[in-house]
Amino acid sequence: MYAGVGAMLMVAAAVIVAVLALHRLTAVAPTRLTVLPFESGWPPTEHSLSRYHARWYPATLLFLAFDVEMLFMYPWAVVVAELGTSAVIEMFVFLGALFVVVAWAWREGVLRWA
């Protein structure tokens, strides 16, 4: 009954072992150049897990709001001619909601960078 599941697990384990063995055979030996993080040719000045200041999180949320807006606007632009007035009204409602987000961000000072 479980022979198929067992066979699949064995095949998956064999593939994993084969990929790891192939990596061991073809990997570049770690040197100082290959293990340092790359930062436009400059040596890093702080740890990669250092914390960001809390003022960047609202700016990130604002960016994501505009990013999601574009995700909805591209498909909408393709079908707006087929759907007619209702599609235009729906998009203006959506843009109105985003305007509320931008107004809130402006009032909270998210758009000030200093």
C-alpha positions, 0 to 999 in steps of 0.5 A: 500500500505504501510501496509507491510512497516509499519508492518516491522517498527513496528516489528523492533521497537519492536525488538529494545525495546526488546533487550534494555530491555534484556540488562537492565535486564542482564547488570552488574552494572557499577563499577570502574573496568568495566568502566575503559579502559583496557590496559594490567592491567595498568591504562591509562596514557593519554586520549583515544582520544589523537593525534598521531604524524604525522610521524605515518600516512605515516607508516600506509599507507605503512602498508596498501599497504602491507596489500592490497598486501596480499589481492591480492596475496592469490587469485592469488596463487590459480588461477595462475596455471590455468591462466598461464603466463599472471597471473605471468606478472600481479602480477609482474606489481602489485609488481612493483607498490608496489616497487615504493611505498616502494622506495618512503617511503624509500626516504621520511624517513618513515622507520626511526623510530627515 
